[in-house]
Amino acid sequence: MKKRIEVYVKNEEITVSYPLLKNYFLLDKWDIIPWSLINNSSCKLKIIPEKDQEAIEIARKLSEKLGAELKVYDVCKLEGKILAYLKNVKKTPTIIIGKNKIEDLEHLIYLKN
């Protein structure tokens, strides 16, 4: 059976406001749309926090070094939530290598070096 490294991360939702000082929104170099045609003045984006991105990068490098399969789970989604519950993951980012669970970012940084 091939080794597996699992990473549990959590997306954050942020609201980004469109610049209110501009009169037009440029989609492409040929498309200019007046702001009056755009209903929303903001949009919501899902991002992976920097510490979680760093954990994914550390796990990726480690999986390449060990020849292990890398799986990344988002605990905001149902599959990630269920697996995190079953593996007793309490916080993100968490890396599970075999039976070892690493939840502390300082330990992850140690693995990076």
MOTA-V691079 format. One record per residue. N is the residue number from 0. RES is the residue in one small letter. PHI is phi as a letter, one per 30 degrees, with the letter a starting at -180 (* if undefined). Layout:
BEGIN
n = (N | N)
res = (RES | RES)
phi = (PHI | PHI)
END
This chain:
BEGIN
n = (0 | 1 | 2 | 3 | 4 | 5 | 6 | 7 | 8 | 9 | 10 | 11 | 12 | 13 | 14 | 15 | 16 | 17 | 18 | 19 | 20 | 21 | 22 | 23 | 24 | 25 | 26 | 27 | 28 | 29 | 30 | 31 | 32 | 33 | 34 | 35 | 36 | 37 | 38 | 39 | 40 | 41 | 42 | 43 | 44 | 45 | 46 | 47 | 48 | 49 | 50 | 51 | 52 | 53 | 54 | 55 | 56 | 57 | 58 | 59 | 60 | 61 | 62 | 63 | 64 | 65 | 66 | 67 | 68 | 69 | 70 | 71 | 72 | 73 | 74 | 75 | 76 | 77 | 78 | 79 | 80 | 81 | 82 | 83 | 84 | 85 | 86 | 87 | 88 | 89 | 90 | 91 | 92 | 93 | 94 | 95 | 96 | 97 | 98 | 99 | 100 | 101 | 102 | 103 | 104 | 105 | 106 | 107 | 108 | 109 | 110 | 111 | 112)
res = (m | k | k | r | i | e | v | y | v | k | n | e | e | i | t | v | s | y | p | l | l | k | n | y | f | l | l | d | k | w | d | i | i | p | w | s | l | i | n | n | s | s | c | k | l | k | i | i | p | e | k | d | q | e | a | i | e | i | a | r | k | l | s | e | k | l | g | a | e | l | k | v | y | d | v | c | k | l | e | g | k | i | l | a | y | l | k | n | v | k | k | t | p | t | i | i | i | g | k | n | k | i | e | d | l | e | h | l | i | y | l | k | n)
phi = (* | d | d | b | c | c | b | c | b | b | d | c | c | b | c | c | d | d | d | d | d | d | c | b | c | c | d | b | d | c | c | b | c | d | e | d | d | c | d | d | c | a | b | c | b | c | b | c | e | e | d | d | d | d | d | d | d | d | d | d | d | d | d | d | d | c | i | c | d | c | b | c | b | c | d | d | c | e | e | d | d | d | d | d | d | d | c | h | d | c | b | c | d | b | c | c | c | i | c | c | c | c | c | c | d | d | d | d | d | d | d | d | d)
END
